Amino acid sequence: MSASTSVRLAQRMAATGTLEPVRQGRPPGGGKLAPHADFLIGWVEKQGDITMPELTAKLNAKRGVTVHPASLSRFLLARGYSVKKRCWRPRPVALTLLRTAGLGAATV
């Protein structure tokens, strides 16, 4: 073990009383979309075939939040929504809840 590692471990022990590693990665929380979750999910439930670019534009126009469509997709996937392609609809993309995404299941 190097001298600098020993010093850092001694400093950590003095400051925290433990040698447990600290948490890595992003801090817990929902990011900048968390405060707008109710609005986003409401819009998706009201219009299940809304596209990510349309949802992005609506969020920017109504709430003043600029995000990438991929961020919205990850946000909705984390909350149980998936994108289902339905060929028999005029607009082929619909957002559905994962737990209801079966044959003949209702879309959200």
Phi, psi and omega in degrees: 000138181282162180296320182293325177294319178298320179295316180297320178294321178295321178293320178295319179296320180292323184279319187248341182082008180215159176253013179299141178294149179280158179293139178250161178093191181290149177292153179295148182147178185259000183078196185281348178272345183302317179294344183252011185301316182298319179293314181299312181293324175298317179295319180293320180290327179286320181229088186293341181261018178291138180272163180297317176299322177294319179294322177297314180296320180294319178296321179291318182289317186270329186242351179073025182250126178258120178222163177275145178304327179295326177294319177296321179298313178297321179299314181287324176298321180294338180259014172097007179263149175224164179262122178246131178266125181238112185290334185275001179261153176299322176252111193285356183248130178225142176269129180229157172286141181300322184287344179249009185275067177238179179296121178078007180283152179288142176271158180260000000 
